[in-house]
C-alpha cells in the first residue's frame, strides 16, 4: 500500500508582488527626479586661442591665497566687491567679469565670489592660474 500525502508543496513562484514594488519604486524615482531643479551658475570658460572683440571693459577679479580679493589691482573685501562690481558693470547689456584664481585658492573662496555674481546676475569667465 502506497501512502500519499494530502498536502503538496507548490513549486511555483508568484512575481506579482515584486512587480508591484518595482512599479512603485519606478514611479517614486521618476517623480522625485523631475522635482529636483539644479542651482547653476552661468560660467563661461575661455577656449584656447579665443579672442574677445568687445569694446566694453571687462573687470578682472582676482582671488589669491588666504582670501585676498582684488578687482582691477585694488584690494577689496567681499562686501565691497558687490558694490564695486555693480558700479563698474552698470549700463552694460551683458554684464560679465573675469574671475582669476590662484592655484592655492580653496573652492569655498571661489564660490563666495561666484555668489556675488549670482546675486548681481553677472556672467563669470573663470580663469585658473
ZIUR-V774851 format. One record per run of one state. SS is the DSSP state (a for helix, b for strand, c for the rest). FROM is the first residue (numbers start at 1). TO is the last residue. If there is no record, write none. Layout:
ss & from & to
SS & FROM & TO
SS & FROM & TO
//
This chain:
ss & from & to
c & 1 & 15
a & 16 & 35
c & 36 & 42
b & 43 & 45
c & 46 & 59
b & 60 & 63
c & 64 & 64
a & 65 & 67
c & 68 & 68
b & 69 & 71
c & 72 & 73
b & 74 & 76
c & 77 & 77
a & 78 & 89
c & 90 & 95
b & 96 & 101
c & 102 & 106
a & 107 & 120
c & 121 & 122
b & 123 & 128
c & 129 & 129
//
